[in-house]
Amino acid sequence: METLAGQGPWFDDHGGCFIAETLSPPVSELTERYQQIIASAAFQQRYRSLLKHYVGRATPLTLVENFSREIGVKTYLKREDLAHTGAHKINNALGQALLAQMMGKRRVIAETGAGQHGVATAAACALLGIECVIYMGLRDMQRQALNVQRIRLMGARVVAATGGTQTLKDAINDALRDWVANADTTYYLLGSALGPHPYPAIVRYFQSVIGDEARQQFAALEDGALPDALVACVGGGSNAIGLFSAFIEEPDVQLFGVEAAGQGESSGNHSIRFGQGGQSRSGVLQGCRSYVLQDANGQIGETHSIAPGLDYPMVGPEHAQLRDSGRANYLWASDDEALQALQLLSRCEGIIPALESAHALAGAIKVARQLPPGARIIVNLSGRGDKDMQTIAQLTSAEENPQ
């Protein structure tokens, strides 16, 4: 795994640490302690053992031959859906929970949108014997009821965020307020590669295991070669930056992030932060500067996606840097395109992806049209679709039984 040196606080014009004075002490403590703790032999031994024996790493790199024939390029899936708790989120949750324990914190709080970060954090805290509170938008709790049940079963408390749009942004706001009130005993376990420094660096570090494994596995399967392209969905951006991290310095490997286009950019019901319609501009939100969906007055814009984990108005600062520099390209996939890609993979391969991961698959279909014959790509299958079955069933039923 990569070192943390040199990661942040700034990614060119993006990143930073924009926090209230009341949060300065816990953020300063975290900044001072995390590199020291992560560099220790005790931490590394414990974390790597848990990745292997608890999480089930390394996750496979699976050649999906039927899907490859359908889209026209040789496609491998990095199977984060097979990690314990069903998504990539466990890599970061477990690492930060260990960090919290070694910092002497007795309580962990976290936010969640799709529920997978909440599930992963609840699992890590149950394992380590730490009190756990998960903040989740009321709307997300309703559409991710299965994950709410999983979180509660593992002993964590779920607190509904009832303000604003009742989604991920509002859950983060409530979690930050909790942290301010309880900083002495509480660790805030942020789930994506954003927020105030040092969180983007920490999350990148714990998710870099995805890219490290994928690079080694691809080379073993393809006679030492590198893939032609990588594709991953981008909400805040943790699964994508985890995959990209091992290949950023390889200019021959194209990087593609896929945002949630919802019902289309012109509809206003989307979560496109790198859009062309003037709705997204550089701004500060929840601790860092990056591209943020805003209205004409600079107020945070409303978002929409079929995938709750992509329903967020800001993109992580390192993705903003990669986009501005031209190192990575960012595509869009609509709700309908994601659902079609989900159905295609399910029917071709017997693998049901999460709705977030389905956006990456929809992006891969678009990327395949740009690549030459014989191209080979890796798609990060960041989570499995169990959590979304109620939504999927409702949408596919509507397709089969139109009014």
N, C-alpha and C positions, 0 to 999 in steps of 0.2 A: 504493500500500500504506500501511496505517496506521503511525503512529509507535508507538514502544514506551513513550513517556512515560505514566506513570500506570497501567501494567498490572502488578499485583502490587506487593509480595509477598503482599498479602492481598486476597481476594475476600470481603468481609465476614468471616465467621468461618472461612473456608477458605483454604488455601494455606500460606504461611509457608516457612520453611527449617529443617527439622529434620534436622540432619546430625551425624555424628560429628566430633569435633575434628580428626581427621586429614584430613577433607575440607574443612575451612574454607579452607585456602590456595587450592586450585584453584577453589572456588566463588566466593571473594572476587575472584580474578583474573578469572573470567568475568564477574561482576557489574560490575566496573570497566571491562572492555574492550568488552563487546558493543555498548553503545549508541554508543560512540565509533567503532568499526569500521563498524557498519551505517550510521551517518550519513555516512560518507566517500563522496566521489564515486567513488573507485576501486572500492570494494565494490559500490556500487549499479550502476555501469556494467557490471561483470563479471557480477554476479548476474542482472540483467535481460537481458543478452545471452544468457546460458546458458538462462534460462527460455524464451526465444524459440527459439533455434537448437539447443539440446540437449534440453530437455524437450518442446518442441513446443507451448508455450503461445502463444495462449490455447486451452484445450480447448473443444470445442463445447458449446453448450446445445441439446440435441436434443429436439424435440417428438415424443413417442411416441404417435402417434394411435391405434394399435390398442390399446395398453395403456390409454390414456385412456378409450376406450370401455368396456373391461372393468371399470374401477374407478369410472367415473362422474364424474371430474374431469379437466380439461385438465392433462396432466402433462408437464413438461420434466425431462430428465435432465442434470445437470452431469457431463460425461463425463471424470472423472478416470481412468477406465479406459484412456483414449487417451493419457495422458501417458507419457513414456518410462519404462520398467520396469513399467508396468501399473497404477499406483495413485498416489494423492495423496502418498504418502510421499516422493517425489523432491523435492517443493518444499522440504520441511524439511531433508532429508538434504543436498541440494546447498547450501542456505544455510548450514547449520552446518558443513559440510566447508570451505567458503570461509572462514568465521569461524575455524575451527581453523587453517587455513593462514596466515591473516593474524596469528594469535596466535603463530605460530612452532612449533606442535605438529607433531611428526613421525609421530605414531601416533594413530589413531582407533579407539575401541571403541564398540560399540553392542549393544543387545539387540533381539531380534525374536521375535514370536509367530507370526503368519501367514507370516512370511518376507519380506513386501513391504518393510518398513523395512530389513531386512538386505540385500535386493537393491539397494534404492535407495542405501544407504550404501556398499555395495561398488562400485556404478557411479560414485558421486561421487568416491570415493577413487581408483579406477582412473584417472578423468579427471584428477585433480589430483596423482597420483603420491604418495599418502599410504598408509603401511602401515595395514591394516585387519583388525580382529578382531571377529567377530560371535558373541555368546553367544545360544544358542537351547536351549530345553528339549528334552530327548531325545524326549519324546512329540511335540512339535511338529515336530521334525526328521523323525520317521517319517511323520507325516501331511502334511508339506509337503516331501517329498523333492525335488520339482522345483525349488523355490526354493533348497534347499541346494546343488543342483548348479549353479544359476545363480550363486550367491554365490561358490562355489569357482572357477568358470570365470573370473570377473573378478579372481581373484588374492587374494581375502580368505580368511582362516582361520575356520572355524566350530568353536566350542568348545561341546560339549554340557553343558547344565546337568542334572545327574543327581539333585539333591536335591529334596525336597518333592514337588510334583505334576508336576515336570518340564515346566512350562509357562512363560509369560511372567514371572510373578512371580519364579520361581527364576532365570531368565536375567538379570533386572535385579539380583538379589542378587549373582550372580557378576560381573557387569560392574562393580558398585560396588566390590567387593573388588579387582578389577584396577586400578580408578582410584586407589584408596587407595595401592596399591603402586607405581604408575607415574605419579603426577600431574605430575611435571616435564615429561615428554615426551608425555603422552597427553591427548587430548580425549575426553570422554564425550559421544557424539552421541545424546541421548535422543530417542525416537521419537514420544512423545505429549505432550499438553498437561497434564502432571502433573510430579511430582518436585519437588525443592527450587527455590525462586526462585533464578535467573531463568528456569528452563526453561519453565514454563507461558507466560510472556510471549514468550519466543523462538519457541516452536513456534507460538503463535497468530499472531505476526507473519509467519512464513514461510508459514503456511497461509491467511492472509487474502487471498491472491491468488485463492483459489477464490471467496470471496464478492464481492470487487471485480469480477471478471469476470462472475459470474452476474448481478449487479445491472445492469451495463451491457448485457449481452446480452439480458436479459429486457426491459428498457426499450426496446431497439431493436426487439424482436419484438412487443411489446405496447403500442405507442404511448405510451411513457413511464410505463407503470403499474408498480406493485410487485406481486409475487406475493401471494396470500392466505396461503400457508403454505410453510414449508421443512421438509424431512424428511431426517434423516441418522442413520446408525447411531452408537452411542456405546459404545466400549470405554473407552479412556482419554479419547478425545474430540477428537482433533486434526482429523479431517475435518469433524466437526460444527461445532466452534468456528470453523474456517476459513470455512465457508459462512455461519454465523450472524453473523460479525463485522461484515459490511457492513449488517446489518438490525436489530441489537439496538436501535438508537435509533428504529426505526420500529414503533410500537406496533400498527399495523394488520396487520403481518406476523406471523402465528403461527409459533412455533418448536417443532418436535417432534423430540426425540431418541428413538432406539429402542434399548433394551437387549436383551441376549440372555436370553430366558426359559428356554432349554434345554429340559428336560423338564417345565417348569412350576414355579412358586414352591413349591407344596406338596410337590414331590418332593425338594427340597433340591439338585437337580442343575441349577443355573442360575448366571447371572452378573448378577443383578438387584441393583443397589446402592441403588436408590430404591424398594425393596419395602415392603410393608405388614406382613410377617410377623415383624418384630422381629429379623431376621438382619443387617440393615444399620444401623450406627450411626456417628456421627462418630468418627474415629480417625486416627492418624498411621501412615502406611506409606510407606516408601521416599522420605522427604524432605518430605512435605507432609501437611496435614490435609484430609480430605474424608470422604465417606461410604464406609465399608469394610464388606465382608461379614465378620462375626465370629461366633464361637460364643458360648455363654453365659458363657465365661470370658474373652472378649476376644481369643481366639486367631484368627488369620486363617482365614476359612472357605475350604473348597474350592469351586472354581468349575467350571462346565461350559458349553460351547457347541459346537455343530457348527462354528462359525466360530472358529478359533484366535485371530484378532485381537480378539475380544470376550471372551475367556476370562481375565478379570482382576478381582481383588477390589475395586479402587478405581476411582472415577470422578474425572476431573479437577476441580480446585477451582473453576474458573469455571462449569462445569456445575452444581456444587452451589449456587453463588450464584444462577444463573439459575433453578434449580428452587425454591430457598427463597423467592426474591422473586416467584415466579409468572410471570416473564417467559417461561420456556420450560416446556413440558410433556414428560414422559418416559413413553413407552409401552414395552410389552414385545412381543417376537415370539419364539415358540417355535422349536425346531429344525424341526418339521414345517411351521409357517407360513412360515419363511424358504425352505425347500426348494420349497414350492408357489409362492411368489412368484418364485423363480428360474426355475422351469419355465414359469410364465406369461409372463414377459418374454422368455425364450428363444424360445418358440413364437410369441409375438405379434410380436416385433420383430427376431429374429435377433441379439440382444445377450445374451451369457451373463455375468451379473455374478458377482463374488466372493461367497462365502457371507456375508461381513460386509455387503456392499452389499445382499444379498438381505433382510437384516433391515430395512433402510431401506424397501425396496419393500413388505415385509409391513406395516410401519408405515403406509406411504402408503395401503394398502388400507383400513386402519382409520380413518385420518384422513379419507379421502374420505367416509366415512359421516357425519362430523360437519359437513361443509362444505355451504354452499348450492349450488344449481344454478349453473353457470357459473363455479365457483371454478377458480383456476389455481394450481398448486403446482410447486415445484422439489424434486426428489429428488437428493441427492448420490450419484452412482454412483461410490463411492470406489475401486473396483478391478475388474479383470476376472477371470473365473472360471477361467482356465487353470490356476492353481495348485491349484484344488480339484477338478479333473476326476476324480481317483482316488476321492475321497470321494463326489462326486456320483454317479459310476457305481455305486459300491457301494450307495448308498442307493436310487437309482432301480431298480437291479436287484432289491433286496430287495422293493420295492413291486410290481414286475412279476411276481416269482416268490415269492409268500409261501409259507411252510412249511405 
